[in-house]
Amino acid sequence: SRSRSRSRSRSKNRNRTHSRSRSHTPDYRSKYNRRPSHKYHSINDRMNYQLPFELQPPHIQKQKELNRANQAQFIEQQKQQLLALKEQHYKQRAEKIKKLEQKEVKATDLGRASGLYIPPFRIAQMKNQAQDKSTIEYQRIAWDALKKSINGLINKVNVANIKNIIPELFSENLIRGRGLFARSIMKAQAAAGNYSHVYAALVAVVNTKFPELGELITKRLIVQFRKAATRNIKNICLATTKFLAHLVNQQVCGEIIALQLLTFLLERSTNDSIEVAVMFVKECGRVLSELSPQGFNGVFEQFRAVLHEGDIDKRVQYMIEGLFADRKKGFPDYPGVVGELDLVDAEDQITHDQLSLDDEFDIEEKTNFFYFDPDFEENEKKYEAIKQEILGDSEEEEDDEEQETDNESETESNSPDTLAINDVTETDLINLRRVIYLTIMSSLDFEECGHKLLKVQLKPGQEIEVCQMLIECCSQERTYVRFYGLLAERFCILFPIYQQHFSECFVKQYAIIHRLETNKLRNVACFFAHLFGTNALSWAVFEFIHLNEEETTASSRIFIKILFQDLAESLGLKKLNEKLKDDTTKLHFQGLFPTDNPRNTRFSINFFTSIGLGGLTEELREHLKNAPTLIMQQQLPDSDSDSDSDSDSDSDSDDSSDSDSSNSSDSDSSD
């Protein structure tokens, strides 16, 4: 440590002596390094202090002057370069402006993507210049015109002018612009939900002439609803379901979509889904109750279950209670179709029943945008022919209506007496069926129902409507209800004409039995089995049934199986066998128990044995055992008759030869 301190002191002394020697050495720069007169206030002031230019050394002054000159020259060069760049930029901008001014605007620049404003007179001028229909410019102009026309017609349609808008809409090419039509009408309905019934009526009229348009709109609505329901977008769900409800009212889409949509919403059981379901039922409840009463009742059972669970808000519970009140009143505030919008006849209506909520659809998004059509002229000519056919028919109908009104006015003026009017629309018949149906459904037992139906005023020949309605109501039940059999039995016993009509209905039902579902087939078979078992219906109708492999189908064999099994259960196998062997009715069962052909006989025996009624085929079995002997016995008389005929012919030939010989002998004797 001592050595270290000594070395430090020595180095300090050396530095001191060196600084003293340097300060005493003469230097020409010493006069320029004189201290200023003022004192430094701090070390920073001393470090930042700079001598004036005149007091600095000459070489530093020269260097600074040179630097200043170079800096000025550099700045001047930079200014010149900036001026040159500005001039070049201005020249390029002027050239671009000249090119834009000289550029000819094409029809392809008319879209929104071009960003150019074109005055109307310029557009008209370009339309006049583009005369070649095969070019993309002309097709673009035609597409824009079609788009504007369809949007304008849809935006101004209402209840008052819909009859005038429809011919104008058909005059546009709806086949090429089907995507534009679908997108425009869906946007308009989403923006103005109060006009949903008007847009649905417009779609219904277009659907009669172009079913693919109605199907496309329905598909897009279903896809839009699924997307909105997945993303929980309530506004879109409300708008879409409201449009679908009015399309159900107009019979554009069937009741299957409506029931599937309600089932989907009620299974989720959230406040928003229940609210959407309530709105949907209010809009199409009246029509849906007529199209599918059982499905409609099932929907309200689900509503009642949701209400009893109590997992939803009070507001939604009040909405469900209000829905039940509206159903009880018959939905007075929500008519299915307004009279002014009932524009489609039942014969012309096309309903898309094959669509389902779970199917995958091609919504044809490419038809929303412009595409070049190489066969543009041919397609336009084809649509012109279609348009002429559609609008020509409408004009002819209007002319016919005007002529009919003129003729009616002339006949009224000429003949003072009133003319009888014949109802060809069958409105009275539909009302009669409605009355019969409501009477059946509102009765507690069959006696009350029969008493009410006897009070209904029926014209001669309308009794068969009661029979058909009873069979139809019975087939619609989940299982067979004895109520319908007892009611039909009472009518057959009281009035023989009903027995005749039910016999006709049995023959018709057996002829179309292959169209019925298994449940309906079972109910109908049990219904007629009850009538046969109580002798309310004549067993003579069995002569129309031929039980063989060629004349029966799977459905008809199931019908016969259920019918006879029910008869055996109600009458007993012994009594049923006696009924079949009765001499008075035995002839009517020759088709059921055939004996004409062993093959048919064997088929009948196998059928009744397989359904557990083999006891009914005892006579057939005996006949089948004795069939070979019977065939041999039939063949023996035939052979005997053939031999007798041969012997007779031989005897005749012998007699003739004898007579000839006698005649010859007589002639010889005379000679």
Secondary structure, DSSP 8 states (H G I E B T S, - for coil): -HHHHHHHHHHHHHHHHHHHHHHHS--GGGGGG---SS--SSHHHHHH----GGGS-HHHHHHHHHHHHHHHHHHHHHHHHHHHHHHHHHHHHHHHHHHHHHS---GGGGSGGG-----HHHHHHHHHH---TTSHHHHHHHHHHHHHHHHHHHHT--TTTHHHHHHHHHTS-TTTTHHHHHHHHHHHHHH-GGGHHHHHHHHHHHHHH-HHHHHHHHHHHHHHHHHHHHHT-HHHHHHHHHHHHHHHHTTSB-HHHHHHHHHHHHHH--HHHHHHHHHHHHHHHHHHHHH-HHHHHHHHHHHHHHHHH--S-HHHHHHHHHHHHHHHHT-TTS-SS-GGG--S-TTT---BTT--TTS-----GGGGS----TTHHHHHHHHHHHHHHHHHHHHHHHHHHHHHHHHHHHHHHH--S-------S-HHHHHHHHHHHHHHHT-SSHHHHHHHHHHS---TT-HHHHHHHHHHHHHHSSS--HHHHHHHHHHHHH-HHHHHHHHHHHHHHHHTGGGS-HHHHHHHHHHHHHHHHTT-S-GGGGGG---STTT--HHHHHHHHHHHHHHHHHH-HHHHHHHHH-TTTGGGGTTTS--S-HHHHHHHHHHHHHTT-GGGGHHHHHHHHHHHHHHHHHHHHHHHHHHHHHHHHHHHHHHHHHHHHHHHHHHHHH-
